[in-house]
Amino acid sequence: MAARAPSIGALRSQRVLGQRVDPLSKAHAADAVVERAFGREPGAYVCLTNVHTTVASQRSPALRAAVDDAFLSVPDGMPLTWILRRRGHVHTEKVTGIEYIPLVASKGADLGMRHFFYGGAPGVAVRAGLRLVDLVPGAQVVGAASPPFAQTPGWTTEDLQQELRRTRPHILWVGLGAPKQELWMAARAGELGVPVMIGVGAAFDYLAGEKAHAPTFLRHVGLEWLFRLAVEPKRLWRRYLVGNSTFLWLLVRQQLSRATPPRDPRGWSRRDDR
């Protein structure tokens, strides 16, 4: 008989290179969001944490704090998923934005869940919303908007706030790219009045058909990044070639530091100091 997945309340966050990651299955991640969207006060947000954001957090205390304050930090990538499974969290699954959006929508459809898409190039959020309605019977997309091309500190959200008050979505899907969306959600969580915001990166582009999605077998073996690099080498070469190499080096360095015995001030290893 298969082992039963732990309840949401029983799960404990893990740290990978200091970055918080929650050992969740796809179903757990969706159930937790639906429950929060209908049952509690507004202001929660969810981060989809991957190698890129984990490496970026090494030099950004603000990003690490944003993820720490999130309602959930789910593993968006096989490297983090493998690490959590090796630690004994065998039910952990990779949760990508393109899968998460329809999964949450399907679980919330019978409850009347309302969705708002915010992000992407002009028109992409609208097309992503229309595609979700086609994919999930009963899904309600009540609005979509693209943000201005401006730096986050000078970025006004007055128009967005008016639309959110009018449409009253349960979920605000945020497609601003990492780590901008994590910092933006952390900064805006208390002022937008939305029950849950979820940062999904480039998922709008995939949902709207603007970009090709990696084949299933590549996603399952952890090579989705290679497909994306082949499709968009100029934009993504630094993220994947430099970022992935940095991630591996940081893991190796961490393991080496744990394997090295502490040294006595007199100059020899305490392991040899009988």
Backbone bond lengths (Angstrom), bond angles and torsions (degrees), N, CA, C in turn:
res aa  C-N    CA-C-N  psi(-1)  N-CA   C-N-CA  omega(-1)  CA-C   N-CA-C  phi
1 M - - - 1.476 - - 1.524 109.55 -
2 A 1.324 117.11 133.74 1.467 120.75 -177.07 1.519 110.82 -67.73
3 A 1.343 114.18 146.61 1.463 119.40 177.83 1.517 109.56 -67.67
4 R 1.298 114.85 144.32 1.457 120.23 -179.25 1.520 110.30 -85.31
5 A 1.327 116.33 136.54 1.462 120.44 179.57 1.521 110.11 -65.99
6 P 1.329 117.67 144.90 1.456 120.38 179.87 1.511 111.29 -69.05
7 S 1.332 116.12 156.13 1.463 120.35 177.51 1.518 110.05 -72.58
8 I 1.336 115.55 162.42 1.461 120.20 179.71 1.524 110.69 -57.54
9 G 1.320 116.19 -44.21 1.453 119.54 -177.23 1.509 113.88 -65.35
10 A 1.355 116.72 -23.95 1.456 120.24 -177.57 1.522 112.96 -84.89
11 L 1.325 117.62 -12.55 1.454 120.65 -177.45 1.529 111.43 -76.04
12 R 1.314 114.72 144.07 1.458 120.21 177.97 1.520 109.20 -122.77
13 S 1.315 116.03 136.49 1.459 120.54 179.37 1.523 110.64 -63.03
14 Q 1.323 114.57 147.87 1.455 122.10 176.15 1.526 108.89 -112.57
15 R 1.340 115.39 166.05 1.452 121.41 174.95 1.516 109.19 -120.00
16 V 1.314 115.67 127.31 1.458 121.43 173.31 1.519 106.87 -120.36
17 L 1.333 115.75 111.59 1.469 121.66 -173.86 1.526 110.59 54.17
18 G 1.307 116.00 36.42 1.455 121.32 177.81 1.506 115.07 85.82
19 Q 1.331 117.55 -11.15 1.465 121.41 -178.92 1.526 110.09 -89.63
20 R 1.317 116.62 134.55 1.460 121.38 179.09 1.521 111.41 -71.97
21 V 1.345 115.62 133.16 1.460 122.28 173.70 1.527 107.61 -140.75
22 D 1.330 116.85 133.43 1.460 121.54 -179.68 1.530 110.00 -96.79
23 P 1.333 118.18 128.54 1.467 121.68 -177.78 1.521 112.04 -78.33
24 L 1.324 116.01 84.24 1.467 122.16 -173.74 1.519 111.76 -118.18
25 S 1.312 115.91 150.11 1.455 120.90 166.10 1.533 107.98 -85.22
26 K 1.326 116.38 168.10 1.462 120.07 178.24 1.532 111.02 -60.48
27 A 1.318 115.47 -43.37 1.464 119.45 -178.78 1.522 111.37 -64.44
28 H 1.339 117.38 -42.55 1.462 120.88 178.40 1.530 110.73 -61.89
29 A 1.333 115.35 -43.57 1.461 119.56 -178.87 1.524 111.63 -62.45
30 A 1.329 116.87 -38.20 1.465 120.68 178.98 1.523 111.26 -73.47
31 D 1.324 117.11 -43.69 1.468 120.56 -179.41 1.531 111.28 -60.55
32 A 1.333 116.14 -41.06 1.462 120.16 -178.45 1.520 111.39 -63.91
33 V 1.327 116.40 -39.18 1.464 121.03 -179.66 1.528 110.83 -68.83
34 V 1.334 116.85 -43.50 1.465 120.02 179.77 1.530 110.21 -61.97
35 E 1.321 116.54 -44.41 1.465 120.08 178.59 1.519 111.25 -60.88
36 R 1.319 117.15 -43.71 1.460 120.44 -179.45 1.526 111.54 -67.44
37 A 1.323 116.54 -38.12 1.465 120.82 -177.22 1.521 112.63 -63.57
38 F 1.325 117.15 -31.14 1.457 120.54 -176.21 1.527 113.75 -104.16
39 G 1.315 116.80 -15.76 1.447 117.02 -168.93 1.506 118.78 -112.33
40 R 1.330 119.27 -9.17 1.457 118.12 -172.06 1.530 111.42 -139.18
41 E 1.332 114.44 -174.75 1.457 121.03 -177.84 1.529 110.43 -70.11
42 P 1.341 117.83 158.81 1.467 120.86 179.68 1.524 111.41 -73.20
43 G 1.325 114.57 170.00 1.462 120.22 172.90 1.508 115.77 110.11
44 A 1.342 118.71 3.17 1.460 120.60 178.44 1.529 109.57 -84.17
45 Y 1.322 115.86 151.94 1.465 119.74 173.04 1.518 109.66 -144.84
46 V 1.338 114.86 157.26 1.457 122.54 -175.75 1.516 109.21 -123.59
47 C 1.334 116.08 133.07 1.459 122.19 176.75 1.521 109.69 -106.57
48 L 1.313 116.88 135.02 1.457 121.99 171.26 1.525 106.79 -96.88
49 T 1.312 115.26 101.90 1.463 121.97 -169.76 1.521 110.89 -92.94
50 N 1.334 115.80 130.56 1.458 120.88 -179.12 1.525 110.62 -135.13
51 V 1.322 115.96 -171.46 1.472 120.45 -179.60 1.519 110.62 -60.09
52 H 1.327 116.56 -41.73 1.462 120.58 -177.71 1.521 112.06 -59.74
53 T 1.329 117.40 -49.70 1.461 119.52 -178.70 1.525 111.45 -71.73
54 T 1.334 117.53 -29.92 1.460 119.83 177.70 1.524 110.65 -65.72
55 V 1.328 116.42 -43.15 1.465 120.01 177.13 1.524 110.65 -67.36
56 A 1.341 116.88 -42.59 1.464 120.50 -179.54 1.518 111.60 -61.78
57 S 1.327 117.13 -33.09 1.468 120.08 -178.48 1.517 112.87 -68.45
58 Q 1.345 116.79 -16.78 1.463 119.47 179.69 1.531 111.75 -65.10
59 R 1.320 115.68 -28.06 1.468 119.74 -179.14 1.531 112.03 -115.99
60 S 1.328 116.71 10.21 1.459 120.39 -178.99 1.521 110.67 -133.29
61 P 1.331 118.18 92.46 1.467 120.27 175.69 1.526 112.36 -58.04
62 A 1.332 116.97 -32.08 1.467 120.17 179.71 1.516 111.13 -65.35
63 L 1.329 117.66 -39.72 1.460 121.21 178.31 1.522 110.32 -67.00
64 R 1.312 116.68 -43.69 1.462 119.43 179.75 1.535 110.32 -62.44
65 A 1.319 116.67 -39.85 1.465 120.25 178.68 1.522 110.89 -66.21
66 A 1.334 117.06 -38.49 1.464 120.80 179.13 1.520 110.78 -61.86
67 V 1.317 117.47 -43.09 1.461 121.03 179.40 1.528 110.35 -69.04
68 D 1.319 116.86 -39.01 1.466 120.32 178.29 1.529 111.55 -60.63
69 D 1.328 117.17 -34.42 1.466 121.25 -177.03 1.522 113.48 -86.47
70 A 1.324 117.64 -3.40 1.460 120.89 -177.82 1.524 111.70 -70.51
71 F 1.308 115.78 154.56 1.460 121.64 173.79 1.524 110.29 -63.46
72 L 1.345 115.89 -44.46 1.455 121.92 175.19 1.521 109.68 -139.17
73 S 1.320 116.04 148.36 1.461 122.84 169.65 1.518 106.39 -126.72
74 V 1.328 116.85 97.58 1.459 120.76 -172.81 1.528 110.07 -96.43
75 P 1.348 117.74 148.66 1.462 120.71 -177.31 1.524 112.13 -75.71
76 D 1.304 116.81 114.87 1.461 122.61 178.61 1.532 107.50 -107.20
77 G 1.308 115.87 76.94 1.460 120.22 -178.72 1.518 110.69 152.20
78 M 1.338 116.07 146.21 1.453 119.49 -177.62 1.529 114.00 -69.97
79 P 1.342 121.73 -34.84 1.465 118.58 179.10 1.529 113.36 -56.13
80 L 1.327 117.66 -46.27 1.462 119.81 178.30 1.526 111.00 -67.72
81 T 1.316 116.32 -37.46 1.466 119.98 178.30 1.522 110.90 -62.31
82 W 1.325 117.31 -44.91 1.471 120.93 178.81 1.528 111.57 -61.73
83 I 1.320 116.29 -41.90 1.460 120.20 -179.39 1.530 110.55 -61.83
84 L 1.332 116.67 -45.24 1.464 119.85 -179.54 1.528 111.40 -66.67
85 R 1.313 117.08 -37.33 1.470 119.10 177.43 1.525 110.98 -64.55
86 R 1.322 116.98 -40.16 1.469 120.34 178.99 1.526 111.81 -64.91
87 R 1.305 116.24 -23.34 1.461 120.07 176.86 1.528 112.38 -84.36
88 G 1.303 116.58 2.78 1.457 120.05 176.47 1.515 115.29 106.08
89 H 1.325 118.15 -2.60 1.466 121.84 179.82 1.530 108.44 -91.59
90 V 1.318 114.99 74.86 1.463 120.93 -167.77 1.524 113.08 -71.19
91 H 1.310 118.56 -16.66 1.464 121.24 -179.05 1.537 112.57 -88.62
92 T 1.318 116.89 -1.44 1.464 120.25 -178.63 1.526 110.46 -62.82
93 E 1.339 115.67 135.99 1.460 121.35 176.80 1.523 109.92 -131.67
94 K 1.320 114.74 151.15 1.456 120.39 173.15 1.519 109.42 -68.09
95 V 1.318 117.02 133.96 1.460 122.24 -179.37 1.525 108.25 -122.00
96 T 1.316 116.96 101.39 1.457 121.11 178.84 1.525 110.09 -94.51
97 G 1.318 115.68 156.68 1.453 120.17 -178.40 1.515 113.37 -60.75
98 I 1.340 117.34 -40.60 1.456 120.91 -177.12 1.533 111.19 -65.76
99 E 1.344 117.86 -24.96 1.461 121.44 175.43 1.526 111.69 -90.21
100 Y 1.306 115.66 -35.33 1.461 121.21 -173.89 1.531 111.76 -67.87
101 I 1.323 117.11 -40.54 1.464 120.69 -176.66 1.537 111.57 -59.08
102 P 1.334 119.34 -55.47 1.473 117.84 179.59 1.524 113.39 -68.69
103 L 1.339 117.87 -28.67 1.458 119.97 179.27 1.529 110.98 -66.11
104 V 1.323 116.71 -47.66 1.465 120.80 177.54 1.521 110.19 -63.20
105 A 1.331 116.01 -42.64 1.463 120.15 -178.93 1.529 111.40 -61.88
106 S 1.322 117.33 -40.61 1.467 120.03 -178.90 1.519 111.41 -68.54
107 K 1.337 117.09 -36.93 1.465 120.50 179.20 1.529 111.75 -71.83
108 G 1.316 117.36 -25.81 1.454 120.35 -177.86 1.516 114.80 -100.80
109 A 1.322 117.45 -3.19 1.470 120.45 -173.58 1.525 112.30 -62.00
110 D 1.326 116.93 -46.16 1.461 120.01 -178.19 1.521 112.74 -68.78
111 L 1.334 116.46 -16.61 1.461 121.12 179.60 1.527 112.18 -92.00
112 G 1.328 116.44 -2.98 1.463 120.43 -178.95 1.515 113.51 81.68
113 M 1.320 117.48 28.47 1.470 120.78 -178.68 1.529 111.13 -63.69
114 R 1.331 115.40 134.69 1.461 122.34 179.28 1.529 110.12 -109.71
115 H 1.334 116.27 139.19 1.464 122.40 -175.62 1.530 111.05 -120.95
116 F 1.342 114.75 146.20 1.463 121.36 174.99 1.524 106.44 -132.39
117 F 1.344 116.39 132.70 1.467 121.81 -179.68 1.528 109.65 -104.50
118 Y 1.317 116.15 127.27 1.463 120.43 -179.06 1.520 109.86 -133.25
119 G 1.330 116.03 115.78 1.458 119.53 178.05 1.507 111.85 139.75
120 G 1.326 114.56 -178.75 1.449 121.03 177.41 1.519 113.45 79.06
121 A 1.310 115.10 175.77 1.461 121.86 176.12 1.530 109.53 -70.09
122 P 1.333 117.82 160.66 1.466 120.35 -179.22 1.524 112.63 -51.36
123 G 1.312 115.67 128.18 1.452 121.36 177.49 1.513 115.40 91.44
124 V 1.333 118.00 -20.66 1.464 120.49 -176.15 1.525 111.11 -69.01
125 A 1.319 117.39 -42.38 1.460 120.19 -179.82 1.528 111.27 -61.95
126 V 1.317 116.48 -39.09 1.469 120.44 178.41 1.521 110.50 -62.88
127 R 1.336 116.34 -46.28 1.465 120.23 -179.27 1.524 111.68 -66.52
128 A 1.330 116.54 -35.76 1.459 119.85 177.28 1.524 110.71 -64.26
129 G 1.323 116.65 -40.80 1.459 120.71 177.77 1.510 112.56 -63.59
130 L 1.326 116.36 -42.52 1.463 120.16 178.51 1.522 111.07 -64.11
131 R 1.324 116.08 -37.20 1.460 119.71 178.94 1.528 111.15 -67.06
132 L 1.323 117.21 -37.55 1.460 120.08 177.99 1.521 110.78 -62.43
133 V 1.314 117.10 -40.83 1.471 121.12 178.66 1.523 110.27 -61.88
134 D 1.334 116.99 -36.44 1.465 120.37 177.37 1.527 111.69 -69.08
135 L 1.331 116.42 -37.55 1.459 121.22 -174.92 1.523 113.14 -77.05
136 V 1.332 116.75 -37.14 1.462 121.23 -172.22 1.531 109.41 -118.33
137 P 1.308 118.46 106.86 1.474 120.66 177.62 1.527 110.82 -59.33
138 G 1.312 116.06 130.29 1.455 120.42 179.53 1.509 115.30 89.40
139 A 1.325 118.17 -6.45 1.467 120.40 178.97 1.529 110.06 -66.28
140 Q 1.339 115.63 136.49 1.464 121.11 -179.62 1.525 109.80 -113.35
141 V 1.309 116.40 109.72 1.468 121.75 174.92 1.523 106.81 -102.72
142 V 1.327 116.42 112.71 1.462 120.96 -171.17 1.523 112.96 -99.27
143 G 1.326 117.58 -5.55 1.455 118.64 179.50 1.503 112.28 -178.23
144 A 1.332 115.41 161.85 1.457 122.34 178.10 1.520 108.59 -156.76
145 A 1.324 115.87 144.18 1.461 120.06 -179.62 1.519 109.48 -156.72
146 S 1.316 115.38 150.93 1.459 121.30 174.86 1.526 108.22 -108.52
147 P 1.327 117.61 136.19 1.468 120.77 -178.07 1.516 111.47 -76.00
148 P 1.324 117.48 164.03 1.460 120.45 175.87 1.521 110.52 -71.09
149 F 1.326 116.18 154.43 1.461 119.88 175.58 1.524 107.80 -84.09
150 A 1.314 114.57 86.47 1.466 121.00 -177.67 1.514 109.25 -147.40
151 Q 1.308 116.10 160.72 1.451 120.62 176.93 1.526 109.80 -69.00
152 T 1.318 115.51 145.53 1.456 121.09 -174.62 1.530 114.23 -54.93
153 P 1.339 120.33 -44.45 1.472 118.93 -176.74 1.526 114.25 -58.23
154 G 1.345 118.20 -33.92 1.455 120.36 -178.84 1.512 114.09 -98.42
155 W 1.274 116.77 20.95 1.450 123.99 -169.99 1.521 109.74 -94.92
156 T 1.321 117.88 111.76 1.454 121.74 179.47 1.528 110.87 -84.59
157 T 1.319 116.22 143.89 1.469 120.65 179.62 1.528 111.38 -120.36
158 E 1.330 117.43 20.46 1.465 119.91 -177.00 1.531 111.89 -61.14
159 D 1.337 117.57 -44.26 1.468 120.22 179.33 1.523 110.46 -64.41
160 L 1.329 116.26 -41.33 1.457 120.02 179.08 1.524 110.54 -63.09
161 Q 1.309 117.25 -43.16 1.463 120.78 179.99 1.526 111.32 -59.91
162 Q 1.322 116.69 -41.06 1.462 120.05 178.37 1.527 111.19 -62.42
163 E 1.333 116.33 -42.58 1.457 120.38 179.19 1.525 111.57 -66.00
164 L 1.319 116.89 -38.57 1.461 120.30 -179.95 1.529 111.16 -68.37
165 R 1.325 116.53 -37.64 1.475 118.98 176.58 1.520 110.75 -65.35
166 R 1.329 116.52 -35.25 1.464 120.89 -178.74 1.526 111.81 -73.74
167 T 1.317 117.45 -41.43 1.468 121.54 -171.90 1.528 113.26 -94.95
168 R 1.333 117.97 -21.65 1.470 124.51 177.48 1.539 113.35 49.03
169 P 1.321 118.19 59.25 1.466 119.56 178.59 1.528 111.82 -73.20
170 H 1.312 115.54 153.19 1.457 121.08 171.99 1.530 110.86 -83.82
171 I 1.350 115.41 -34.34 1.459 121.39 -178.03 1.527 109.28 -124.72
172 L 1.323 115.80 128.73 1.464 121.73 170.75 1.523 106.82 -106.61
173 W 1.317 116.47 107.71 1.461 121.48 176.81 1.513 108.90 -82.23
174 V 1.316 117.46 124.58 1.467 122.44 -172.66 1.527 109.14 -114.40
175 G 1.317 116.30 114.82 1.460 121.26 -179.29 1.515 111.57 -115.92
176 L 1.321 115.89 70.02 1.469 121.31 -177.34 1.515 113.12 -106.28
177 G 1.325 117.10 -5.08 1.455 120.28 -176.23 1.514 111.34 84.89
178 A 1.317 114.86 148.56 1.471 120.86 -179.90 1.528 109.81 -93.17
179 P 1.343 117.28 143.94 1.463 127.59 3.45 1.546 114.18 -94.05
180 K 1.333 117.34 9.09 1.463 119.54 -178.22 1.518 112.13 -57.71
181 Q 1.343 117.01 -43.57 1.463 119.31 -175.35 1.528 111.76 -66.93
182 E 1.334 118.07 -35.32 1.462 120.14 178.46 1.527 110.98 -65.84
183 L 1.318 116.36 -44.09 1.469 120.47 178.69 1.530 110.66 -66.65
184 W 1.332 116.52 -38.75 1.465 121.10 179.96 1.527 110.76 -65.96
185 M 1.321 117.69 -45.18 1.460 120.04 -179.81 1.519 111.31 -63.85
186 A 1.325 117.01 -41.05 1.465 120.13 179.40 1.522 110.84 -62.94
187 A 1.345 116.25 -37.84 1.465 120.31 -178.09 1.524 111.87 -75.10
188 R 1.338 118.17 -31.37 1.466 122.25 -173.41 1.528 114.19 -101.79
189 A 1.322 117.24 -3.46 1.465 120.37 -172.73 1.523 113.05 -55.29
190 G 1.329 117.00 -36.33 1.451 119.48 -175.45 1.510 115.86 -87.90
191 E 1.327 117.61 -3.04 1.465 118.43 -173.32 1.523 115.06 -118.63
192 L 1.324 118.78 -12.35 1.462 120.24 -175.36 1.524 113.39 -91.04
193 G 1.313 118.03 -19.01 1.455 120.71 176.09 1.517 115.36 73.24
194 V 1.328 117.47 17.39 1.456 121.62 179.60 1.534 108.71 -94.66
195 P 1.334 118.53 136.68 1.462 119.57 179.64 1.523 113.61 -56.29
196 V 1.354 117.25 -46.97 1.460 120.46 -177.32 1.526 110.16 -142.52
197 M 1.332 115.89 131.92 1.457 122.24 168.74 1.521 108.08 -109.34
198 I 1.333 116.74 142.32 1.461 120.71 -179.36 1.527 108.51 -132.98
199 G 1.315 116.42 120.32 1.465 121.45 179.28 1.519 110.93 -85.27
200 V 1.326 116.92 119.22 1.470 120.31 -173.03 1.522 113.06 -122.63
201 G 1.327 118.37 15.68 1.455 120.72 173.12 1.512 113.88 56.94
202 A 1.348 115.17 -125.23 1.467 121.09 -175.45 1.520 112.93 -88.17
203 A 1.326 118.01 13.29 1.466 120.56 -175.86 1.525 112.58 -60.50
204 F 1.326 118.09 -31.58 1.467 120.17 178.36 1.530 110.39 -59.13
205 D 1.327 116.14 -42.41 1.468 120.28 -178.80 1.519 111.10 -62.13
206 Y 1.327 116.73 -41.29 1.463 120.16 179.31 1.525 111.23 -70.08
207 L 1.320 116.20 -43.04 1.456 120.20 -179.01 1.527 111.21 -64.77
208 A 1.329 116.10 -37.04 1.459 121.11 -179.46 1.523 112.77 -80.68
209 G 1.332 117.39 -7.19 1.457 120.71 -179.34 1.506 113.76 82.67
210 E 1.333 117.60 14.07 1.461 121.06 179.08 1.525 111.71 -74.78
211 K 1.333 116.62 -28.49 1.455 121.54 -179.95 1.519 109.57 -131.91
212 A 1.332 115.39 149.85 1.458 120.48 178.85 1.524 110.08 -78.94
213 H 1.323 115.63 139.62 1.455 121.42 178.60 1.518 109.39 -91.28
214 A 1.328 116.68 146.46 1.456 121.12 -179.67 1.529 110.97 -63.50
215 P 1.334 118.05 146.30 1.464 120.57 176.05 1.531 111.38 -58.63
216 T 1.314 115.67 152.51 1.462 121.41 -175.17 1.521 112.14 -57.65
217 F 1.331 118.53 -42.91 1.461 119.74 -175.94 1.523 111.60 -65.37
218 L 1.329 118.42 -32.41 1.460 120.65 176.79 1.524 110.79 -69.78
219 R 1.324 117.15 -37.48 1.462 120.49 178.44 1.523 110.83 -65.17
220 H 1.323 116.80 -37.43 1.462 120.17 -176.02 1.522 112.77 -73.56
221 V 1.333 117.85 -25.82 1.472 119.72 -179.05 1.524 111.94 -100.97
222 G 1.316 117.37 9.97 1.460 120.64 175.11 1.508 114.91 81.51
223 L 1.343 118.44 22.46 1.459 120.89 -177.46 1.529 112.86 -114.28
224 E 1.316 116.55 20.54 1.453 119.29 176.41 1.525 111.18 -59.98
225 W 1.337 115.96 -36.06 1.457 121.16 179.97 1.534 110.94 -59.38
226 L 1.328 117.55 -36.03 1.460 121.31 -178.86 1.524 110.65 -67.52
227 F 1.324 116.69 -39.46 1.461 121.06 176.70 1.522 110.31 -63.63
228 R 1.334 116.34 -46.12 1.465 119.80 -179.25 1.524 111.15 -64.44
229 L 1.314 117.03 -37.59 1.463 120.72 177.82 1.522 111.04 -63.78
230 A 1.336 116.51 -40.63 1.462 120.29 179.35 1.523 111.65 -65.51
231 V 1.337 116.62 -33.84 1.468 121.29 -178.61 1.525 111.48 -78.02
232 E 1.344 117.04 -39.18 1.467 121.49 -176.74 1.536 111.15 -130.20
233 P 1.331 117.93 64.86 1.474 119.55 -174.63 1.524 114.31 -63.64
234 K 1.326 117.85 -39.03 1.465 119.75 -177.08 1.525 111.79 -66.19
235 R 1.310 116.69 -36.83 1.462 119.88 -177.03 1.525 112.99 -82.85
236 L 1.327 116.16 -31.75 1.455 118.95 -168.85 1.525 115.48 -112.08
237 W 1.339 119.47 -1.25 1.459 119.22 -174.09 1.528 111.70 -61.42
238 R 1.328 116.05 -40.63 1.464 118.06 -178.62 1.534 111.11 -67.92
239 R 1.329 116.12 -42.80 1.471 119.49 -178.80 1.527 111.27 -58.91
240 Y 1.339 116.62 -46.27 1.457 118.69 -172.88 1.528 113.55 -88.36
241 L 1.323 118.09 -45.87 1.462 118.62 -177.34 1.526 111.30 -72.75
242 V 1.322 116.52 -47.88 1.457 119.97 179.21 1.528 110.47 -77.22
243 G 1.332 116.98 -46.33 1.461 120.73 -176.86 1.515 113.42 -63.46
244 N 1.344 117.30 -46.10 1.457 120.02 179.92 1.518 111.97 -65.47
245 S 1.347 116.14 -38.92 1.465 119.54 177.58 1.528 110.90 -64.57
246 T 1.318 115.99 -40.41 1.463 120.30 177.98 1.524 110.98 -63.09
247 F 1.324 116.25 -42.54 1.471 121.26 179.01 1.527 110.51 -58.91
248 L 1.328 117.02 -47.42 1.464 120.80 179.84 1.519 111.39 -63.27
249 W 1.330 116.63 -42.48 1.463 120.28 179.22 1.526 111.25 -62.91
250 L 1.321 117.31 -41.76 1.461 120.52 179.26 1.519 111.42 -64.15
251 L 1.335 117.04 -38.27 1.464 120.00 176.78 1.521 111.41 -65.11
252 V 1.339 116.12 -44.64 1.467 119.99 179.03 1.519 110.53 -62.76
253 R 1.319 116.36 -44.27 1.467 119.74 180.00 1.523 111.05 -62.17
254 Q 1.333 116.22 -38.91 1.459 119.51 178.43 1.522 111.19 -64.00
255 Q 1.339 116.30 -43.20 1.459 119.68 179.44 1.528 111.58 -65.39
256 L 1.314 116.72 -39.48 1.467 120.10 178.84 1.522 111.12 -64.93
257 S 1.330 116.41 -39.18 1.467 119.22 -179.44 1.523 110.88 -67.30
258 R 1.348 116.55 -33.06 1.457 119.33 178.21 1.521 111.67 -73.71
259 A 1.349 115.94 -30.20 1.458 119.99 -178.26 1.522 112.66 -80.46
260 T 1.328 117.43 -19.85 1.465 121.27 -178.30 1.515 109.85 -81.60
261 P 1.333 119.36 123.18 1.473 120.77 -179.55 1.514 111.01 -68.64
262 P 1.332 118.45 148.54 1.458 120.95 176.58 1.519 110.56 -61.98
263 R 1.321 115.90 150.54 1.457 120.02 -176.12 1.522 111.10 -107.55
264 D 1.287 113.71 142.89 1.450 121.42 176.24 1.519 109.27 -75.64
265 P 1.319 119.18 145.67 1.469 120.58 177.80 1.520 112.97 -56.84
266 R 1.347 118.09 -21.34 1.463 120.13 -179.56 1.521 111.90 -76.81
267 G 1.374 116.95 -9.00 1.457 118.43 170.93 1.507 115.80 110.78
268 W 1.347 120.10 1.68 1.454 119.37 176.38 1.515 111.14 -122.81
269 S 1.316 113.86 164.05 1.454 119.66 -177.87 1.508 110.57 -68.22
270 R 1.351 115.95 137.27 1.458 119.90 177.43 1.517 111.32 -67.68
271 R 1.334 117.09 -22.66 1.443 119.24 177.72 1.534 110.56 -63.89
272 D 1.360 116.59 -30.30 1.452 121.15 -179.06 1.514 112.15 -94.57
273 D 1.307 116.94 -2.38 1.458 120.78 -177.32 1.532 107.98 -88.50
274 R 1.300 115.22 91.65 1.442 120.29 -179.50 1.537 110.67 -80.16
